[in-house]
Amino acid sequence: MLADALTASAIARRLGISVATVHKHVESLYRKLGTRDRVSTVLRAQEMGLLPRRGGR
């Protein structure tokens, strides 16, 4: 959902969890992937094969 540029609020609504829980999970992703923001997290996940690349790359 980060790759789809959804806000934490939108992610929380879709998953039926709190915004705080979304933030905790995103922080965990940053730590595990060694990133500091959403864009670099999505790019790193694509590089690692965790997410498909978009845009014909």
C-alpha positions as CSV (number, residue, x, y, z in Angstrom):
1,M,0.0,0.0,0.0
2,L,3.0,2.3,0.4
3,A,3.8,1.6,-3.2
4,D,0.3,2.8,-4.1
5,A,1.0,6.1,-2.2
6,L,-1.7,5.5,0.3
7,T,-1.6,7.6,3.5
8,A,-1.4,6.0,6.9
9,S,-5.0,6.8,7.4
10,A,-6.1,5.2,4.2
11,I,-4.0,2.1,5.0
12,A,-5.5,1.9,8.5
13,R,-9.0,2.1,7.1
14,R,-8.4,-0.6,4.5
15,L,-6.9,-3.0,7.1
16,G,-9.2,-2.1,9.9
17,I,-6.3,-1.1,12.2
18,S,-5.3,2.1,13.9
19,V,-3.1,4.7,12.3
20,A,-0.6,4.2,15.1
21,T,-0.3,0.6,14.2
22,V,0.3,1.5,10.6
23,H,3.1,3.9,11.7
24,K,4.7,1.2,13.8
25,H,4.7,-1.2,10.8
26,V,6.2,1.4,8.5
27,E,8.9,2.2,11.1
28,S,9.7,-1.5,11.2
29,L,10.0,-1.6,7.4
30,Y,12.3,1.4,7.5
31,R,14.5,-0.3,10.1
32,K,14.6,-3.7,8.3
33,L,15.3,-2.2,4.9
34,G,17.7,0.4,6.1
35,T,15.6,3.3,4.7
36,R,14.3,6.6,6.0
37,D,11.3,7.5,3.9
38,R,8.5,5.9,1.9
39,V,10.0,6.4,-1.6
40,S,13.3,4.8,-0.7
41,T,11.5,2.0,1.1
42,V,9.4,1.2,-1.9
43,L,12.5,1.4,-4.2
44,R,14.5,-0.8,-1.9
45,A,11.7,-3.4,-1.7
46,Q,11.6,-3.5,-5.5
47,E,15.4,-3.9,-5.7
48,M,15.1,-6.8,-3.3
49,G,12.4,-8.4,-5.3
50,L,9.8,-7.9,-2.5
51,L,7.6,-5.8,-4.8
52,P,7.2,-5.8,-8.5
53,R,8.7,-3.0,-10.4
54,R,6.3,-0.6,-12.1
55,G,6.6,1.5,-15.2
56,G,8.1,-1.1,-17.5
57,R,11.4,-1.4,-15.7
